[in-house]
Amino acid sequence: FVLGLQFAAFWLLYKRQGKTKKAAWMMITAFMAALQTLHLLSRIDLGWPSLLSSVFKVGDFFSVSGFFETMAIRDDCLWDFSPGWVLIRNALVPLVPFADVGVVALIYRQSFVKEHAFNCVGKIYSIFFISICGAAIDIFRVDRMPHPNEKMFVRGLPEIELYSGDWFALFPISVFMMLFYIFGYLFWTGRGIVLAPKKVSTDPGFAKLYDYVIGEVGPACWWWTMIVYLGVLGLCIIQTASTNVFTHVYISMLLVVAIIICQLSVRPAVYRSVDSVQTTLNIMCLVFLIFSTAFFKEEDLAEQDMDLHAGVMIFIIVTVLVYVFWSIFRWGSGQLRAPPIGKAAHVALRARDVMTALVEMPEAEFMGLASGMLESDCELMKDTTDMFVTVFLKEQPSGFFRQRLIHGMEYKVWEPSSTAESTMDKVSSKAAHSTYENNVKLQIKAQKLAHDLRKAKVGPLTIGHEVEAARGPEEVHEETGGNFFVRTKRNIGKRLAKTRVYAHFKHIGSIFLHSGLELRFTEDEFVERVRGRTALKEKSLREIYQLINLRDEDDILISEFFHILAALAPQRRAAGQDEDDFVETWGDEENEKHPEQGQPHMTSAPSAVMEGLETRRNDSVLVAEGPATPPPEPTVVPVSPDQQLDERI
C-alpha cells in the first residue's frame, strides 16, 4: 500500500511537468522543509519537556525511521531485526524514486520524457534533502553516558558504541549514503547551476532536466538552491562535529541568521508571497533555537565552556565590524570611481535608451513579451513605474504607502490616462519627434567631444591639473604682502598647483574631508581647455556644458562633467565587464608617463560609428543607419563638424 501510494505521488508529479507552478505548492514544500528542519534541530540533546517531545513526533513522519514507526510498518517481520538492517533499510529507501522512473518508462514507452522523469527524482530529493542528510549522518550522532561511564553510543541505535566493531561494520553504509545521496546529488545540482546560463537558452532538454533547480526561483537567482542545500548540510555537520550542546545551539543559530539575511537580500522565489512564507518559516526556526536555550540540562550548564561563549560573541562583533569597514571602503572606492550624480546619469540614460527601444517595438510584440513576465518582474516594474512618476513627472502614485515626499512641488496624484493621452497628442503633433531629434543632435555632439578627448587621452585629471595651473599664478599675483609664513604658503600653493599630484589629493580630499576641495571649472575655463583638443565650435562646446550643468551653477565639478559625458557617449564594454562596473578610462595615467601625448592638438575625425552615422527624415521620424563600408583612416577634419552634423541630421 505504501509503495503504491508513493508511486501515485511520483506519477502525479510526472504528469505536472511542464505546467505552470502554483504558489500554493511552493508554500507547501517550504512548510515541509521547515518541519524537517525543526525535526533536525529537535535532535539536539536538550532537556525537552514532554509536551514538546509529543509535538516533535509530527516531524518524525518526514524522517526515514520515523516514517516507518509512524505508519506502523513492521518490516522486522520479514527479516531478522538487527541494527545493521535499520541502516541498510534507510539507505535503500532513497533509491525508490529511481525504481519509479523505470515503471513510468514502461507505462508511457514512446511518449516517455526522461528529462521530466529524472527532474521528478531531483525534486523529491530536494523536498526531502534534510531528512536524507539526517539519515546519512545518523551513526555520527552520539550521546555521552553519565560520569563515571563516559562512553558514547549512537543515539538512533543505542546498542552501538561509537568506534566499536559493530560501528565500523555500519560505517561503509553511511559513507555510501553520504557519497551518493548527499555529495553526488550536490555535484549533479552544482553541474546544472554552473551550466544553466549557457545551456538553458540553447538546450530545451536541459531546462526540463533541471527544472527542480531553476523552476521555482527568479531568472537572476538560479543559484539559490545550492545556498539552501549548503545551509542544510551545515546544520547536519554541526551536530556531528561536536558533542557540546552549546555548540549545536549557538552555531546553528548563527547559520540560520545568515540564511535569513541572504533570503531577505536576494528574495529568490518567483512569487513574493512564497518569499515571505519562506522567510517567516526561517524566523520560526530561529525563534525555536532561541527558546531552546531554556532547556539546557543542569550537567551541561555546570560543564559549559565559557570560552566558547566568548568566542561566539567575538566572532559576531568582528563580523559586524568587518562588514561596516567593508561598506565604508566600497563607498569610498565608488566615490573615487564616479560621483553620485555621474552614476545617476549613467543609470538614467541607459534606462531611457532601453525605453526608447521599447517605444519602437510593435504593440503586438511588446504585449506578447510582457505576458511572459514573472510575478516578481511585475512587482519590480510596478515599483519602477512609481519611481519614474515621482522622480521625473513629480507626481504621486495613487496608493498612500507607495507615495514619496517631494519637496518644493505641488501635491498631485498621477493619472495614467492623462499621461497616455498626453503621449498620443505629442506623437500626433510631431512634438515628440522634434524633441527626440534635438536630443539626438546634442548627443551626437557629445559623442564627438568624448571621442576626441579619448583620442587625445585627456580626462578629468589632465583638465583639473591645467585649470589649477592656470589659476595659480593669477591668484598669487593678486594676493601680495603678508608675513613670511603667508608668503611661504602662497608659494607652496603655487608650486603644487602645477603638479598632477595636487589634483589627485584635492579629489581624494573632496570625498573624505570637504566637498569644496573638488576640482571645478567654469564654462569659459572648459571652453578654453577643450577648444584646442576638438574640432567642435565654441557654440557646440557651450551647449554641451549647459547640458551637463544640471544644477545651473557658475561652475561644475570636473569629474562630474566627465562622468556625465561618458554616460552620454558610452564605450563598448570589454568581454566579461559588468554593466554596473561604471568606470571610464580617459588615459590620464598614460599622460602622466608621456606628457607630450596630452598637449593640445587637433584630433582626428569621429569614430567609425560617427563616420558612418547617416540620418534621414522618414515620416518625421529620425532613422540612423550604420556605415556601409569600412571607415577611412583618421585624418584632421578640415570642415567644421557643426556643418557636417547639420547635414547628417
N, C-alpha and C positions, 0 to 999 in steps of 0.2 A: 504493500500500500504506500509506504513512504517513498520507495523508488518510483512508483507510478506518479505520485504527487510531484516529486521534484522534476520528473521528465515533462510533465504537463506544464510546469512553470518555465522550463527551458524552451519548450515548443512555442509557448505564447510569446516569450522574449524573441525567439527567432522570427515569428510572424510579424512582430512590431518593427523589425529592422527596416530602415529607410524611410520611416514615417516621422513626422514632427514630434519632438519630445515635449511632453507636458510638464509644466512647472510642478504640478502636484506629485508626479512620480519622482522628480528630483528631490522634493522635500521629504518624501517617504524614505528614499535611500539615505539622505542626510540624517534622518532620525534613526535609522537602523545603524549607521556608523557611529552615532553618538551613544547609542545603547551599548555597542561593543566597546567603545572607549571607556564608558563607565564600568563595564564588567572587567576590563583590563585594570583600571585603577582600583577597583574593589579587591583585587588580588593582593594589594599591599597589606602586609602583616600588621594590622592595627587592631585595637580592641573594639571592633564594630559592635554596636548594640544589636539585640535580637531583632528589633523592628527593621533595621537596615538590612540585616542578613536575609530576611524574608523578601525584601524588595529586590535584593541583588539576584535572587533566583530567576527573576524575569529575564535578566541579561544572560543567564546560563543557557537560555534557548538558542543564542547565537554563537555559542562555542560548540566544538565537535563533541566533546564528552558530555557537556551539559545538555545538548540536543538529545542524545541517546537516553540520558536519565529523565529528562522532562517528558519525552514521548514514551517512556517505559519500554524501550526496546531492549529485550533481554538477549543480546547476541551471544552471551556466555552459555546459552542453552545449546548452541550449535557447536561451539568449540570449548575446550577446557579453558577456564578463566585463568589468566596469568597477567602480570604487569606488562610483559612484553607484548601480549596480544592487544592491550589497550592502546599502546603507542603505535603498533602496526595498523590497527583499525583507523586511528586518527590520521595516519599517513596515507591511507588508501582513499579516504573519503574525498579529498580534493581532486582525485582522478575521475570521479563520476561524470563531471561535465564533458570530458573527452569521450566517454562512452556515449553520452547523449548525442554528440556530434555524429558518431557512426550510425546511430539509429535514425537520426534525421536525414542523413545522406541516403540511407536505404529507402526511406519513405518517399523522398522527393526525387531521387535519381537524377533525371535530366535537368530539372529546374533547381537543383541544389546549388546554393551560392556559398562556397566555402569561406569567403571573406566574412559574410554575415554570421556564419556558424562559429568561427573562431573569435569573432568580436563578442559573441554571446559569452564564450568562455572567459574572455578578458573582463567583461562586465561583471560576471559572477565573482571572479577573483577580486575585482575592485570593490564590490559591495562587502565581501567577507574577508578582505585583506587583513583586518585587525585580528579576527578570530584565527585565521591561518597562521599569522605570525605568533599568536599566543600558543597555538598547538605545537609549533616548531620549537619553541624555547621552553616547553613545559619541564623538561628534565633539568633545566638550569635554575628553576625557581625552587629554592630550598628554605627550610625552617631550621633554625638552630635550637637544639634541645636546651632545657634549663641547666644551670650550674648544679652539680659538677659534671654532668654528662653533656658536653657541648658538641656532640656530633650533629651533623647536618643531614637531613633527609629530604627527598624530593616531595614538594608539597602536594602535587597531584597523585603521587604514588608513595604513600608514607612508608611502605615496607622497603623502599630502595634507598640505600645510603649513598650520599654523594661520593664519587670516585671509588666506589666498591666494584667488585667484579660484575655484579648484575647491572650496575650503572654503565660501565664500559661496554657491556653487551648491547645496551639500548642506544648507545651514543651514535653508531653509524646511521640508525634510522632518523635520528634528529638531524644529523648532518645532511642526509638526503633531502629532508623536508626544507632545510634552510637553503640548500643549493638550488633545488628545483622550484619550490613554491615561492621563495622569497627573492633570492638573488637572480634566479632565472627569469622570474616574472618582471623584476625591476629592469633587467637587461633588455628584455623584449619591449617593455614600455619605453625605456630610455631610447632605444633604437627608433621607435616611432616618433618620439618627441624631437630627436635630432634631425630626422629626415623630413618631418612634416612640412616645413616651409617650402621645400623644393618639390616634394612628391605630391602634395595634396592638390596642386593645380594642374598636374600633368597625368596623374595616375588615379582614375576613379576607384580602382580596387583598393588603393592604399587608404583612402578616406573611409571606405566601408570596413576595412580590417581594423583600423584604429579609431573607430567611432567612439569607443568607450573612453578614449583619452581626450579627443578634441570635440566631441559632440555636445558636451554639456557645459563648456566654457566658452568665453568670448574668443574671437579670432586672434586677439592680441595676447591672450593668456593661455595658449595651447600647452604650455609647460607646467601649468599649475598642478596638475595631477601628481607629478613627481614630487613636488614640495609636500603634498599631503602624505604620500607614501613614506617619504623620509622622516616626516614628523612622527608617524605611527611607529616606524622602525625604531626611532629614538626612544619612544616611550617603552618599547619592549626591551631594548638594550639596557635602559636604566634599571629595570627590575632584575636583570641577570648579572649586571656588572658589580653589584654590591648587595650585601645583606642588611645594610643600615637603612632603617625605615625613614630616617630623616633625609637621607639622600634620595630615596624614592619619591618622597612627597615634594621636597623643595625643588629638585631638579625637574621633576615633571611639571611643577607649577611654572617654572621659567620657560619650559618648552611650549606649554600651552599659551602663555602670554605672547611668545614670539609668533606662534601660528595666528593668534587673533590680530596682532599688529599687521602681519602680512595680508591677512584676509581683508582688513579694513583698508589697507593701502591699495591693494590690487583690485578687489571686488571682481573676482574672475568669472562668476556664473553668468550664463546667458540672460537669466532673469534676475532683476534686482531683488524681487521677493525671495528668491532662493538664497541670494547672498545674505539677506537679513536673517533668514532662518538658520543658515549655517553659522553665522556669527553668534547668534543667540545660543545655539547649542554648544558652541565652543566656550562661551562665557559660563554656561551651566556647568561644564566640566571644570572650569577654573574655580567657580564657587564651591563645587564639590571638594576640590583639593584644599581650599582654604579652610572649610569647616572640618575637614578630616583631621586637621591638627589637634582637634579637641579629643581625639580618640587614641592618642599615643599611650602605650602601656606604661605602667609605673617603672618596670625594669628598664624600659627603653629610655625613659626620662632620667633615670638615675645614671645611665651609662652614655648619655648623649655627649656628642663631641662638640664642644664649644667652638673649636677651630673651624669646624665645618660651617657653622652658622656665620662666623666672622668672614670666612672665605666667600660665602654666597653674597653677603652684604657688600664686601669689597668688589666682587665681580659686578654687581648691579651698578654701584657707584662709578666704577671705571668705565663700564659700557656706556652709561649715560654721558659721562664726561667726554669720551671719545666721539660719541655722536654729536655732542654740542660743538666741539672743536672742529670736527669734520664739516659740520654745517657752516661754521664761520669761514673755514678755508674755501669751501665751494662757493660761498657768496663772494669772498674776496677775489678768487680766481675768475669768477664770472664777471665781476665788475672790471677787472683788468682786460678781459677779452672784449667786452661790449658794454656800453652804458645801458641802463634800463630802457631809455627811450629808443635806442638803436635796436634792442631786442624786440620792443613793441612794434616798431616799424617793420622789422623783418617778418614777424609773425602775421601782422595785419595785411601786408602786401601779398604774402604768399596765399593767405586765405582769400583775398579779393581776386587773385589770378584764378584760383580754383572756382570761385563763384562765377567769374566771367565765362570760364569754360562750360559751366553748367547751364548758363543762360543760352549758350549757342547750341545746346543739346536739344533735339526734338522732344516735344512733350511726351509722346508715347514711350520713347526710350527712357526718359527720365522717370516716369511713373513706374515703368517695368523694373528698373533698377531699385527704386525706392521700396517696392513691395517686398524686396528681399532683405530689408533691414531687420536686425535683431531688436528685441525689446530694449536692450541696453543702448543700442545705437539710437533708437527713437528718443529715449530719455536724454541722451547726450545731445542730440540735435535740438531738443526742446530747451535744454539749458543754454546751448549756444545761441539759439534764437533770442532768448531773454537777454543774453549779454549784448547782442547786436542792437536790440531795441533800446536798451538803457544807455549804452556807451556811444553809439553812433546816431541814433534817432532822438536821443534824450527824452524818451517816453518810458512809461512804466507798464510792465505786463499786468494782466488782469488779476492774477492771484495775489493775495495780500502777502503771503510768505515768499513769493517769487520776486517781489519788488526790491529796489535798491534805493539808497539815499543819493540823490543827485543835487549837488549844491549849485545854487545860482540859477536854477531852471524852474519854470512854472510846472506844477504838478499836472500831468496829463496821462491818461490811460491809453495805451496803444490799441488802435482798432485795425485788425488785419485787413478788413475790407477796404478801408481808406488807403492803406499802403498799396494794395493790389490795384485800385482804381488810379491812384497817382502814377504808378509804374506804367500802366497801359496808356495813360494820357501822354506821358513823356515819350514813350516809344512812338505813338501815333503822330505826335507833333514834331518828331525828329530831334527833340531837345536832348534825349539820351544819347543819340548819335553824335551830336555836336560836342557834348561833354566828354564822351569817350574819345573822340578824335583829338580834342585839346589835351587830354591826359596822355594819349599816345605820343603826340608831338613832344611834349615836355619830357616824357620818359625816354624817348629816343635821344634827346639832347643829353640827358643824364647818363645814358649808356655810353654816348660818345665821350663825355668827360671822364667817366670811370675807366673806359678803355685806354684813353690817353695817359691817365695818371698811373694805371697799372703798367703800361708800356714803359713809362719813364721811371718806374719803381719809386714813386713818390706817394707817401702815406701821411698819416697824422703826425708821426714823429718828425718827419722831414719838414712839413709845413710848420709845425709848432716851433721847431728849432729856428727856422728862418724868421718867423714872426717875432720871437723873443729877441733874436739877434738884431732885428731891425728896430725894435723898440728901445733896446738897451742904451745906445749912445744918446738918443734924444732925451730919455728920462734923466740920465746922468748930467746932460748938458743943462737941463732946466733947473736941476737942484744943485745949487752951488753953496759954498760956505759950510759951516758946521765945524765941530771939533775933529780931532784926529780919528776917533772911533767911527764917527758918522761918515767921514770921507773914506775910511778903510772899508766900511760896509758897502758903500756905493761902488767902490772899485771892484770889490769881490763880486758883487751882483752883476756888474758889467762884464766881468770875465766869464762868470758862469753862464750868462745868457748866451754866450757864443758856443757853448758845448752842447752836445746831444744828451749827455748825462743829466743836464739840468732839466730837459724836457721830460725824461724818464721819471726823475724824482718828483717833479711837480704833478705828474699824472698819478703816481702812487700816493702822494700826499693828499691829493684831492679826494681819494677814495677813503682813506683811513683817518685823515685828520680834519680837513676842511674843504668843502666843495669849491670855495673861492680860489683855490690854488690851481684848478684845472685850466689847461691852456685854451684860450678863446681867441677868436678873430672877428673883426667887423666885416661888413660887406666889401668895403674898399680894400681892406687887407687881403681878403680872399681873392678878389679880382686881381690884385697886384701880384700875389704869389702864384696864381694858377694861369694867368693870361699867357705867359711865355711857354707853357707846357702843353697847350692845346690849341687847336685851330678854331675853336668856337669864338664867336664875337663876344664883346663885353656885355651886350644886351642879353645874350643867352646865358652867360655866366650869372648875371644878376637875377635872372628868372629862376635859375636853379637854386641860388642862395635863398631867395624869398620862399621858394617851395619848401626847402628843408628847415627854414627858420620857423618852426612850428609855433613857438610862443611869441613871435613878433617882437623880439628883443633887439637891443642895439648891437649885441654880439652874441655868438653862439659857441658852444663847445666844439673844438676841432675834432675830437674823437667821435662826438655825436654826429657831426656832419658826415664824416667818412663812413660811419656805420649805416646811416640812412641812405647815403649814396650807394653803398654796396647792396642794400636791400632793393633799391630801385634798379640796379644793374647787376644781378647775381651772376656768379661764375658757375660753370658746371662742376658738380661735386666729383671728387675723385672716387675711385672704387672703394666701397666699404665705409665712406664718410657718412656720418649721420646728419640728417637734416637739422636736428636740434643743436648740433655742434657748430654754432654760428661763429665762425672765425674768418675774418677777411685778411688775407696776406697782401700787403701792398709793396713789399720789397724794401722796407726801411732798413732792415738788418743788413741787406746787401749794400745799400748806400753807405752804411757806416764803414764797411770794409773797402768800398770803392766809391769815394765821394764824388768822383768825376761823373759817375752814372746818374747822379741826382741833380745835375746842374740844369738850369732852364734851357729848353731847346724845343724846336717844333717837332711834334711827334708824327707818327705815320698815320695813314688813313685808318678808318674804323676796321673792326674785326670782320671775320667772314660773315657773321650774321648781319652786321651793319652794312657791309658792302653789298650783300645780296638782298637787303630789305627793299622791296618794291611794293608800293601800296597803290591802291586804286579805289575809286568810288564804284560801288555796285549797290544800287538801291539805297543810297545814303548810308551804307554800312561799310566800315573800314575793313579791308581784307589784306592780310600780309602774306607774301609769298617768299619762299627761300630762294637762294641762288641756284640758277640752272647749271652754271659752270663753276669750276673751282675759282676761288677769289684770287685776284692778282697779288703779286708781292707787294708788301707795304712800301709806299712812297710818300713823299711830302705832299700834302694837299695844297694845290695851287689855287683852288677855288674856295670861296667861303663855304663852310659846311652849312651855314644857315640857308644859303640859297639851294644847296643840294637837298636839305631836309624839306624845304618848302616845295621843291619839285616832286619829291617822293610822296609826300602826303597830299 
